[in-house]
Amino acid sequence: MQTFLISKVLLLVFFFMGIFSSAQITISGKVNFKNKGLKDISVTLKDTYDGATTDENGNYSFETSEKGSQVLVFSNSKFVEIEKPILIENHNLTVNSDLKEQISEIDAVVISAGSIEASDKKRATALLTPIDIYTTAGANGQISSALETLPGVQKIGETEGLFVRGGTGEETKFFMDGNLVNNFFGNSIPGIKSMDRLNTSLFKGNVFSSGGYSAIYGQALSSVLILESIDFPEKNSVDLGISPLFLTAGFQNVNEEKSQSFGIFGSYSNLGLMTNLIKFNNDFTKAPESFGTNFNFRIKNKNGGILKYYGSFDTNKIGLQAESLEPNIDFDNTSLKGKNTFHNLSFRQKFGEYVLNLGSSYTFNANLIDLNDTFQNLEINPNSIDIKGNYFNAKGVVERKINRISAVRGGVEFNQAHEKTNVALSPIPFQSNNQITSVFGETDLGFSNHLSAKVGLRSEYSSEINQWNLAPRLAMAYRISKNWTTSLAYGIFYQNPEQKYFGSNPLNYQKAEHYILQVQKSEEGRSFRLETFYKNYADLIKIKVLDYRPVAINNNGDGFAKGFEVFWRDKKSIKNIDYWVSYSYLDSKRNFQNYDQSLFPHFAAKHTLSVVAKKFVTDWKTGFNLSYTYASGRPFYNFKTDGNGDYHLSQQGKLKDFNALNFSLNYLPSLGKKDAKTFTVLVLSVNNILGQKNIYGYQFSNDGLRSKPVLPSANTFVFIGAFINFGIDRTQDAINNNL
């Protein structure tokens, strides 16, 4: 009996020892990535609660009572999950593993050399949004004016255009939903800067490339601005805008499914009242007046494809009288009548793994300028310039994703431009007709979350030039650390001479090579960019005067532009204040157009500084915005023509430095009101609040003995307006985007 009892006890002891020994099986090992230990990797037995997390050196260890065939899982959101089959018996196991990086569209490094993107909030490179444009003091709600506070863009006040990194305004092209926008700016006369034609509220984002841009776009030696329109309005709404300057009204209608929408908008502006309230430097015989209307619709099909249309029509008038610099003439008189219509159609549809983008745009622009002089109250020397242009663009792009961060795309583009110019003093009207056919291909290569590249190739054929070109593009990006990245971009870019310069002489493409290196740090609420660049220009046109107009005679011009830029934006360091600072240094020389030697461009400044600050005070329902711009003095030149129409430099000098402090205030009276039916924003803005006497250049008499400065229309300009919306409360957006 005693022996039997002892046997039972021993059996029980061995049973518990077996359980105990089973619980003591240890699984351990090391997890590596590129021969370096990884921490925070989860290591578990599949379908159990047994497991551990790797330490600083990538080591892990845990105990389990499981037996037999099991699966060991190694997982972390940043790495590809690995499952390893193992056999657990009565001895400890050592299981090591090497992981591969998980490729993620969100985590992947973004190529940003030469570009500033504001269309994808997931990306840290988003630096300028549509709400930023509206709340940047001095921008007056215009995209182009807001961009002048960013690195690389010159502050030019006497003519329209984006002048980027030593390039002319004509070297920047504009695109809406992938289609070329001709005549982005309103019609104007020399010395008066016109405004953007496209309203900022049309767009949900933009990509501004100051160099090294994608092969999808061409015919721009310096830069491109790519605008992406909204897909569908949030809800039905009616908008009104009232000010001493203009009256606007419009509405948007969208169905509940957000599959169909349409809208119409109209505006009328007249500067007449303001000329009586503010001192202008110009003597208007006809105060600037304009009327515009636009219409849009959007249709979404059952398969998710979206068709978007936008069309506009506008007219404008202006008349000026200025004291003449010529003897026996009292005044020079200029008047303008302009008309423009623009239509943009785009379609986007996904077919399986492919995405198809189709689009086209059409522009008609007419500009009639009447010129004459006044002497002893008599009109003399009448002349007129009548310019009409028709422009058509069509593009098709097919894109296919290879994996999460790699893709390939390609397509074709066709542009046609027809211009006709009648100068009353010239017996021969000038007209040109040019077709440009382009093919392009591009691939995004995501090697890892830390390394990516973009390789592209574009080729164009111009009927005026009668030959093809070939333009390779290359860009790369590498993540140095969690917040620091570096990007490199290179490309060759071609652009036709402007239509107005074509004559009987054969011409070639103008060419620019871009080299860009960027270092960027991005973290929550802060962004820093340092970028250096070099542009080499070749085959720039040289012009002379023939039949009362400048005509390109050859492509013997050249030049360069180099420099560096710094950008810092901070929404975090100072409570409730969003500010950014940009500085640009430019060194450039050009021998082109009417220059008879290599000179620093008259439209460029060596040093440009912009500071923008915004603060919204919720208790006061008010946003306060300041901006300051400084630009070192630009050079000015006076070129005279000889009897053969050739230009020669006769005088030169340097302008005083440019300074302007701008202020704007936005008051939102509907803020905090429950069930409000209308949402109002009251705006007060003052451009150049300190009244700095800025000069944009000089005009010279024919003999060069007399001159006068080119001045802004007004040293200080004040704007007051009310914008009322029935349907959509945007007050919270205005607050959230400025904190």
BELBEL-V690495 format. One record per residue. N is the residue number from 0. PHI is phi in whole degrees, 0 to 359 (999 if undefined). Layout:
<<N/PHI> <N/PHI>>
This chain:
<<0/999> <1/294> <2/296> <3/298> <4/294> <5/297> <6/299> <7/299> <8/296> <9/299> <10/299> <11/294> <12/297> <13/296> <14/297> <15/292> <16/297> <17/297> <18/298> <19/296> <20/294> <21/296> <22/291> <23/268> <24/294> <25/249> <26/249> <27/217> <28/165> <29/223> <30/248> <31/237> <32/223> <33/54> <34/64> <35/232> <36/298> <37/250> <38/263> <39/64> <40/266> <41/278> <42/240> <43/223> <44/279> <45/301> <46/65> <47/225> <48/261> <49/273> <50/169> <51/202> <52/239> <53/293> <54/272> <55/303> <56/262> <57/88> <58/273> <59/217> <60/196> <61/205> <62/253> <63/211> <64/256> <65/291> <66/227> <67/83> <68/284> <69/225> <70/236> <71/262> <72/250> <73/249> <74/217> <75/193> <76/300> <77/267> <78/226> <79/291> <80/293> <81/237> <82/244> <83/239> <84/288> <85/224> <86/240> <87/262> <88/242> <89/253> <90/223> <91/294> <92/241> <93/242> <94/231> <95/260> <96/208> <97/250> <98/257> <99/249> <100/295> <101/281> <102/282> <103/226> <104/297> <105/284> <106/277> <107/296> <108/292> <109/255> <110/285> <111/230> <112/300> <113/82> <114/226> <115/233> <116/250> <117/223> <118/241> <119/223> <120/292> <121/290> <122/265> <123/289> <124/279> <125/290> <126/243> <127/218> <128/251> <129/304> <130/293> <131/298> <132/297> <133/293> <134/256> <135/273> <136/300> <137/91> <138/278> <139/55> <140/73> <141/261> <142/299> <143/297> <144/290> <145/294> <146/294> <147/291> <148/268> <149/259> <150/298> <151/90> <152/261> <153/279> <154/269> <155/244> <156/248> <157/262> <158/206> <159/278> <160/124> <161/259> <162/260> <163/240> <164/49> <165/80> <166/264> <167/285> <168/296> <169/288> <170/276> <171/252> <172/246> <173/239> <174/226> <175/240> <176/52> <177/88> <178/260> <179/294> <180/253> <181/278> <182/55> <183/299> <184/258> <185/293> <186/293> <187/210> <188/239> <189/306> <190/92> <191/243> <192/275> <193/270> <194/261> <195/298> <196/276> <197/269> <198/283> <199/301> <200/293> <201/290> <202/244> <203/262> <204/185> <205/206> <206/237> <207/253> <208/250> <209/270> <210/162> <211/64> <212/280> <213/297> <214/290> <215/295> <216/245> <217/211> <218/58> <219/212> <220/287> <221/249> <222/203> <223/223> <224/243> <225/252> <226/254> <227/244> <228/283> <229/295> <230/282> <231/218> <232/298> <233/293> <234/196> <235/299> <236/203> <237/234> <238/239> <239/229> <240/226> <241/228> <242/200> <243/296> <244/263> <245/205> <246/224> <247/230> <248/204> <249/187> <250/213> <251/230> <252/234> <253/222> <254/282> <255/297> <256/281> <257/53> <258/244> <259/214> <260/206> <261/208> <262/201> <263/219> <264/215> <265/223> <266/211> <267/223> <268/227> <269/207> <270/274> <271/304> <272/297> <273/294> <274/294> <275/273> <276/259> <277/236> <278/284> <279/256> <280/279> <281/262> <282/261> <283/275> <284/275> <285/218> <286/300> <287/308> <288/222> <289/210> <290/224> <291/213> <292/214> <293/214> <294/222> <295/217> <296/212> <297/221> <298/226> <299/247> <300/273> <301/293> <302/265> <303/91> <304/289> <305/237> <306/253> <307/234> <308/230> <309/220> <310/224> <311/217> <312/216> <313/213> <314/229> <315/210> <316/223> <317/200> <318/220> <319/228> <320/229> <321/225> <322/299> <323/277> <324/266> <325/264> <326/292> <327/62> <328/224> <329/273> <330/222> <331/256> <332/245> <333/223> <334/223> <335/225> <336/231> <337/235> <338/223> <339/208> <340/226> <341/221> <342/227> <343/226> <344/231> <345/220> <346/220> <347/227> <348/213> <349/261> <350/239> <351/63> <352/271> <353/250> <354/239> <355/253> <356/240> <357/237> <358/194> <359/206> <360/218> <361/221> <362/226> <363/240> <364/225> <365/233> <366/223> <367/248> <368/246> <369/258> <370/234> <371/198> <372/241> <373/238> <374/223> <375/51> <376/66> <377/248> <378/275> <379/226> <380/53> <381/289> <382/204> <383/211> <384/232> <385/244> <386/242> <387/230> <388/220> <389/240> <390/225> <391/229> <392/224> <393/220> <394/212> <395/227> <396/228> <397/245> <398/231> <399/224> <400/280> <401/271> <402/212> <403/296> <404/233> <405/239> <406/202> <407/228> <408/215> <409/198> <410/180> <411/227> <412/216> <413/228> <414/234> <415/228> <416/229> <417/232> <418/233> <419/226> <420/236> <421/248> <422/253> <423/303> <424/282> <425/259> <426/288> <427/246> <428/290> <429/252> <430/216> <431/222> <432/221> <433/225> <434/241> <435/239> <436/252> <437/231> <438/233> <439/208> <440/215> <441/202> <442/226> <443/263> <444/245> <445/261> <446/284> <447/195> <448/292> <449/253> <450/218> <451/215> <452/214> <453/228> <454/237> <455/219> <456/214> <457/228> <458/226> <459/226> <460/238> <461/248> <462/292> <463/292> <464/270> <465/64> <466/196> <467/266> <468/238> <469/221> <470/234> <471/280> <472/227> <473/214> <474/215> <475/220> <476/219> <477/222> <478/274> <479/283> <480/208> <481/304> <482/251> <483/254> <484/226> <485/229> <486/227> <487/226> <488/222> <489/219> <490/191> <491/251> <492/228> <493/242> <494/210> <495/294> <496/302> <497/301> <498/304> <499/293> <500/265> <501/290> <502/219> <503/273> <504/279> <505/293> <506/234> <507/241> <508/293> <509/276> <510/228> <511/220> <512/250> <513/249> <514/232> <515/225> <516/233> <517/228> <518/237> <519/223> <520/240> <521/229> <522/212> <523/303> <524/85> <525/220> <526/209> <527/229> <528/225> <529/234> <530/224> <531/238> <532/212> <533/217> <534/238> <535/247> <536/260> <537/217> <538/61> <539/287> <540/283> <541/243> <542/235> <543/215> <544/267> <545/223> <546/53> <547/68> <548/214> <549/287> <550/231> <551/286> <552/252> <553/195> <554/244> <555/271> <556/278> <557/205> <558/166> <559/208> <560/214> <561/215> <562/166> <563/216> <564/220> <565/233> <566/225> <567/224> <568/236> <569/218> <570/250> <571/244> <572/292> <573/251> <574/304> <575/62> <576/236> <577/250> <578/217> <579/218> <580/229> <581/228> <582/226> <583/229> <584/245> <585/228> <586/237> <587/207> <588/220> <589/218> <590/233> <591/205> <592/47> <593/267> <594/290> <595/257> <596/197> <597/284> <598/221> <599/293> <600/302> <601/288> <602/260> <603/231> <604/241> <605/294> <606/235> <607/225> <608/227> <609/228> <610/230> <611/235> <612/222> <613/221> <614/215> <615/250> <616/259> <617/299> <618/299> <619/266> <620/57> <621/225> <622/254> <623/247> <624/228> <625/231> <626/215> <627/229> <628/233> <629/234> <630/219> <631/296> <632/302> <633/279> <634/283> <635/229> <636/225> <637/239> <638/256> <639/251> <640/259> <641/267> <642/294> <643/266> <644/86> <645/277> <646/268> <647/219> <648/287> <649/247> <650/213> <651/208> <652/189> <653/226> <654/284> <655/291> <656/298> <657/267> <658/220> <659/206> <660/249> <661/245> <662/222> <663/216> <664/226> <665/241> <666/249> <667/244> <668/294> <669/278> <670/300> <671/89> <672/276> <673/282> <674/58> <675/292> <676/265> <677/232> <678/231> <679/242> <680/235> <681/260> <682/237> <683/231> <684/224> <685/230> <686/271> <687/56> <688/297> <689/271> <690/69> <691/301> <692/272> <693/277> <694/233> <695/260> <696/161> <697/224> <698/257> <699/240> <700/288> <701/300> <702/271> <703/78> <704/275> <705/232> <706/209> <707/212> <708/284> <709/268> <710/248> <711/297> <712/305> <713/216> <714/296> <715/231> <716/239> <717/246> <718/234> <719/231> <720/203> <721/233> <722/239> <723/241> <724/238> <725/255> <726/137> <727/236> <728/270> <729/259> <730/296> <731/294> <732/300> <733/298> <734/284> <735/299> <736/277> <737/234> <738/253>>
